[in-house]
Amino acid sequence: MSVPNQPRRVQMESYSLRNMYLSVLITNISYLSVGMTLAWTSPTIPYLQHLLLLSPYQEACISASCFFGAAFGPVFGKELVERFGYRSVMFSHAVLYSVALVLLAFSPSVICLTVGRIVAGLACGMFLRYIPSYVMEIADSEVYKVLSPTVLPTQALGYLLAYTLGPPQLTYHQLLWLYVSVPVMSLASYVWLPESAKHDVSKGKLDRAEVTIAFLRRGISTSATQAEVLFLQEKVTREPRTKSGLHSLLSDPADVRALTVMLTLSCLQPLSGTPIVLTLTQHLLTKSESLSNPNTATIVIGVVVFFISIIVSLFMRDYSCKRLLACSSIAMAVSMVLAGVYFNDMENVEGPSFQLTSWTLTSSVLLHLATYQTGFANICHGTYSMFSTQKKEVAISTAMTTTFFFSSIAVFFYYLLDDHLGSAVTMWIFAFFCVVSALVSVTFIPDSLKFDFYAD
């Protein structure tokens, strides 16, 4: 067994990785909660609109609130990890999500629904930012390479579950009972999973670090465990004592250029309409007067996107970041233009011009989400490698906050644009930002960057 970045004494040991595989697998399964949380609005907004007679402004507040809360997740999670470790993120995720479910379950008011979704978004953003870092710290590279491709399909499965099990299949409160599994899963992870040995070493808790190493590598000798702790001590000592902040990225011209490109794409990706197509799928399909069952069409889209995410994770490693982002953007632009043509034809007061069927809209939504999965859904596996290891953490947090914040803006203004300009013009505006994303990707993404699902 040869494991990079470990002392030779540990590499020569024979031990079982069963607990390590189980720990990473359990953590990755939690990505179900991310997909379920983001896609919650797809089946529930049409139901709540019928139940509460929501205005477009009220729908906008409820739909955008999750992304707004998620924008603060990286900041809140950073404080938790530095003070208490990665397990505190799991515990806080369980607590915050429970609070969100209570607010969503016991009050029909728009204010409580909005606050509940903000809290759920905060929990989701915190989890999505720091759990990947936790996995990379507890897993050997061979374990990480085997299980990292499960993340994207698991999140896509969360979308599918939200699409499939929402109203009308389940009532609103039955759906919320299903979502109770999310904090239960986080709490179980908190109880069973160990803290990162590296974090324990950085806090001087050497005994706890030894226990963690012995748990993750069953059968390892005491001397090898101690050698691993000494190795981690040296590694922590070599790292900068002061955490790299945003100001450190602004001090180097090369980092400034890389940060500008990354943040530009982080802004353009949500403005291309993806948050709307992903989280308001059923709402969009319901606007088609000729589609008899929007719920079934949404489920079909979820199934296809799930299988595409599996293909992407398994077969699209080491592809050109520039090429995939550009192709993804162009295909998403085509999907938005096609959706705009459909809505324009439907809204034409003189009667339809092209006789487009309802499946034209369904196909455009499917094309958008499928090509999003092949490109911008994996942007972190390409553009973040433009930064050094220390600065990468800051870059990731900054990009995630930017993406979530602009996602909330895109969802909120979608309702206002749709109400004042019509669905066709709104889709064409999204298509414009898709084209700009393609131009930025082609012009500024280095040719050498590759999508690497195994990068640490």
N, C-alpha and C positions, 0 to 999 in steps of 0.2 A: 504494500500500500504506500503510495506516495502522495502526500498532501502538501501543496505549496504553502509557504509562509508559516511553517511550523518548525519547531526545533527537531533536529535529526532524531533525537531520542524518542519523540512521539511518532515520527514517520516509521520507525522500525518496529513499533508495537503492533500487536495483533489484538483487535478489539471489535466489538459489535457497534454498528451505526444505527441499530433499530430505533432507539430512542430519538436520535437526531432526525431520522427520516420522519418519524411520527410527529415530532415537534414542528418541523417545517410544513408537513402536510396539514396539520391542524391549523397552523397559522394561515396558510394559503387558502384553506376552505373558508376562512373568515371573509375572504374577498366576496363571497356571496352577499354579505351585508352591504357592501359598497354598491353592487349592481341593484340590489333590491331597494336601497335607499334612494338612489338617483332616479330609478324608474317608477317609484311609488306614484308619482303624479299622473303617469299615463292612464291607468284605469280609474284613478280616484277623482281627478279633476272633472271629467264629464259627470260622474255620479254626484259630486258635491255641487256642481253647477245646477243640476236638476233639483237637488234637495234644498239648497240654500238660495237659489236664484241669484247666483253671484254675478256681479258686474264684471266687465273686462278688466277693470282696475283691480278688483278684489282677486280675480283669478291670477293676475300678474303678480300680485304680492305673495300669494301662496306658492305659486310655481317657482318664483325666483328666490324665495327665502332660503331654500336648502343650499344653493350655491353660495349665497351671501354668507351663511354661517360657516360653510366649508372654507371660505377664504381666510378665516381666522384660525383654522385648525392647526396649520404649521407653527404659528406663533405660540399658541397655547400648549401644543405638544412639546415644543422645544423646552419650555420651562419645566414641564413634567419630567422629561427624559433626563435633563441635566441635574435635577434635584433628586429624583426618586427612581430613575431607571425606566426601561422599556415596559416592564410589567404594569407600571402605573398607567400607561396609555391604555392597556387592555381594561383595567379596572375603571378608569374614567370613561372609557367608551361605553361600558355596560351601564354606568350610573347615568350618564347624559342621555343615552338612548332610552332608558327607562323613563326618565323625566319627559322626554319628547313623546313617548307613547301615551303617557298619562294625559298630557295636554291635548293630543290628537283624539283621544278616546272620550274624554269627559266634558268637552266643551264644543258646541257647534259654532262658536263665534269665529269670525275671520281672524281676529287678533290672536286668539289662542292657537288656531291652526297655523298661522304664520310664525308665531314664536316657537311652536313645537317643531316646525320644519327647520327653523334656524338652529335650534339645539341639536336636532338630528344631523344637520349639515356640519356643525362644529365637530361632532363625534366622528363623522365620516372623514372629514378633511384631516383630522388629527391622526386617525388610524391609517389612512392612505399614505400619509407622509412618512411616518416613523416605523411602521411595521416592516416594510421592506429592509430598512436599515438593521432592524433587529434580526431578521432572518439571515442577512449576510454576516452578522457577527456570531451567530450560534452555529452556522452550518459550514462544514468543510466544502471545498470547491466542488468535489464530485457530487455531493448531495445537492448543492445549489443548482448545478447544471442539470441534474435529473428532474428536479421538481419545479424550477423556475418557469418552465413552459405551461404550468398549470394555472398561473395567475390570470392571464387574459381570458381563457375559457371559463374559469370559475366566476369571474366578474360578469361575463356575458350570460352565464347561466342564471346569475342573479337578476339580470334584466328579464330573461325569459320567465322566471318564476313570478316576477311582479306583473308581467303582461298576462300570464296564464291564470293566476290565482286571484286577481283583483275582481271587482264588480264587473259583470253580473254573476260570475261563477261563485264568488263568495260575497257575503254582505260586507259592508264597510268595517263593522266591528269584528267579524270573523277574520278579515284580512289583518287587522291590527293584532289579533291573537297569534296569527302566523308570524308576525314581526317580533313577537316576544322572544322567538328563537335567537334573534340577533344579540340582545344583551346577555341571554343565557350562555350563548356560545363564547362571548367575550369573557364572561365571568369564569366559565370552565377553563378557558385558556389561561386566565390569570392564576387560577389555583394550581393547574397542572404544569404549565410551562416554567422553565427556570429563567432567571435573569441572565443577561449577557455576562459572560465571564469577564470580558474586557471592561464593562462598566463597573463590575465589582472590584476589579483590580484598581481602576482609576479612583475609586472611593476608599481604597485601602482595606477592603473586605476580602483578604486573601483566602481565608477559610471557606467562605461562601463560593468563591471562584473555583476552588478545588472540588467542592461538592457538585457544582454545575458541570465541570469537565468530566467528572466521574459518571455523572448521570447521562450525559450526551454520548460518551464513549464507554459503553459498558464493557467491563473487563480490563480496562487500562490499568497499568500498575501505578502504585503511589509515586514512584520516582518519576515516571513519565508525566503524571499529573502535575507534580511540582515543577518539572522542567517547562511545562506549558505555561504555568503561572509566571515563572521567571521570564519567559519569552514575552508574555503579555506586559509584564512590568517594564521591560526594556522598550517595547513598542510604544507604550503610553508615555514613557519618559522622553522618547525622541519626538513625539508630537508637540506642536506649538502649545505653550501654556495658555495663551489667549486664544479664544475661539475666533475663527475667521468670520467677520461680519460683512455686511453689504459694502462698507467703505473699502474693504480690502479688494473687492472686485473692481472698484472704481479707480484704484491706484495704478493699475496696469493697463495701458492702451489696448493690448491684445484681449484682455478680459472684458474691457468695456465694449469692444466690437462684438465679442461672442455673446455678452449679456444683452446687447442691443438686438442682435438677431434672434436670440432665444425669446426675449420678452415680446418682440414684435410678433413672432409666430404664436406665442401664448395668448396674445390679444386677438389675433386674426382667427385662430381656430374656433373660439366660441362665437365670434361675429359671423362666421360662415354658416351658422344656423344649426350646428350639430347639437347643442344643448336642447333646442326645441324639437328636433327630429327624434332625439334619443329619449327625452323625458315626457314629451307630449305627443307621442306617436298616435295614440287612439284619438286624441283631440283633433289632430290633423286629418286623419282618415274619416272622422265623423263629419267633417266639412264637405265630404263628397256625398252629394245627395243621391247618387245612383249606387253607392256601395251598401249592400243589404246588411252586412255584418262586419263592422269595423273591428270588433273584438277578435274575430277569427283571423282577419288579415294581419292584425298586430301580432298575434301568436305565431303566425307563419313567418313573419319578419324576424321575430325573436329566435325561432328555430334556425333559420338560415344564418343569421349573424353568429349564433353560437357555434355552428359547424365551421364557419369561416374563421372564427377566432382560433379554433383548434388547428386549422391548416396553417394559419399565420404563425402560431407559436412553434409548430414543428418544422416548417419548411422554409421560413423566410428569415433565417439567421444570416447575418453578415451581408445583407443586401445594401446597396447604396442608399444612404439616408436621403440624399438629394433627390434621387430618382423616385423613391417611394413617396416622399412628401409631395413632390410635384405632381406625380400621377394621381395620388389620392386627392389633391386639391382640384385638379382638372375634372376628375370624375364626379366629385361632389358639386362642382359648378354646373356640370351637365345635369345632374339630378335636380338642382334647384331651378335651373332654366326650364326643365321639363315640368316640374311642379307648377311653376309660374304660368306656363302655357296652358296647363290643365285648368288652373283657377281662372285665368283670363277667359278661356273658352266657356267656363261654367258661368262666369259673371257677365258675359256678353248679353246685353239687353235685347239685341237683335236676333238672338238665338245662337246655338253652337256653330262654330266655323269648321272645326276639324272632326267632330263626332268622336272625341276621345272617350275611352271607357274608364270606369272607376279604377281598373287595374293599372292605368297609366300613373295615377297618383301613388298607388301601392308600390309599383316598380321603382318610382323615383325615390321614395323613402327607403326602400330596400337597397338601392344602389348607393345612396348617401351613407347609410350605416355600414354597409359592407366595405366600401372603399375607405371609410374612416377607420375601420378596424385594421386595414392593411397599412395605414400610414400614420395619421396623427394620433391614433390611440396609443402608439408606441414611440412617440416623439422623445420620451425620456431615455430610450435606449440608443439614441443617436446624438442629439445636440448636447446633452449634459457631459459627454466625454470631451467636449471642448475645454473643460476646466480641470484643474489639478484636483487631487483627492480632497484636500482640505477645503478648497473653494467650491467643490461640487455640491457639498451639503447646503451651502448658502444659496447656490444657484437653483437647486431643486426646490427649496422652500419658496424662494422668490417667484419662480415660474408657476408653481402650484397656486400660490396666493393670487397671482395675476390672472391665471386661467379661470379660477373659480369666481373671482370678482367680475371679470368681463362676461362670464357665463350668466351671472345674475343680471347684469345689464342687458345682455342679449335677450334673455327670456322676458324680462320686464317690458322692454321696448317692442318686442314682437307683438304683444297684445295691443299696444298703442298704435303701432304701424298698421297692423292688420285691421284695426277698427277705423283708422282714418284714411289709409291709402288702399286698402284691399289686400287680399291674400296674394294676388299675382305680383304686384309691385314689391311686396314684402319678400317673396321668394327670390325675386330678381336682385334685390339689394343683397341678400345672402350670397347669391351667385357671384356678385361683384367682389365680395370679400374673399370668396374661394379663389377667384382669379388672382387677386393680389397676393394671397398666400402662395400660390404656385410661382408667381414672379419672384417673391422674396426667397423661396426655397431654391429656385434655379440660380438666382444671382448671388446669394450670400452664403449658402450652405457649402462648406468645403467638400471637394470631390472625395477626399480620403475618409470621410465619416461613414461608418457602417452601422446598421442596426445590430446591436449585440445584446441579446437577451440575457447573456451570462456575465455582463460587465459588473464589476463591484467597485 
